[in-house]
């Protein structure tokens, strides 16, 4: 099966920079997204599928992509690093035979 590249590929993943810039930054949808971006996502917990951390971090990323406000970018990076660091500690614990949550729970 041959897969052809799109005729006009975007520079962005799903949407071009110009299309993103044309989206509104007012109205109910924007206010709902912005409200989610303002929430504290807490620490990511990949074992809890009902946790809303991913929703809040995605909202922060979308608000940053639309506005360029560095505060949201930094919050996304910080939260992603928390998840990566926690996963590394958990993996080390498993490899060394310690309880998985050692050093992760306060």
Residue, then its C-alpha position, 0 to 999 in steps of 0.5 A: x500500500x502506497x502512502x502519499x504525502x499531502x499536497x500542502x503539508x502544514x508546518x504545524x502538526x494539526x494546524x498551521x501557525x496562521x490558522x492558529x492565530x486566526x482562532x478567537x480568544x474570547x467567547x465561551x469556548x475560549x473562557x472554558x479553555x482558559x479556566x482549565x489552563x489556570x487550574x493547578x494540575x497537581x502531580x501526574x499519576x499515570x496509575x489514576x486514569x480518572x485524574x485530570x492532570x492531562x486535561x489541565x496540562x493540555x489546556x495550558x499548552x493550547x493557551x500558550x500556543x495561541x497566546x505565546x504567554x511564557x507562563x503557560x509554556x513553563x508550567x507545561x514543561x514543569x509538569x511534564x518533567x514531574x511525570x518523567x522524573x516520577x516515572x524514572x524513580x518508579x522504574x529504579x525502585x522496580x529494578x532494585x526490588x524496592x516498593x514502587x512508591x518509595x521516594x514518591x509519596x509524601 
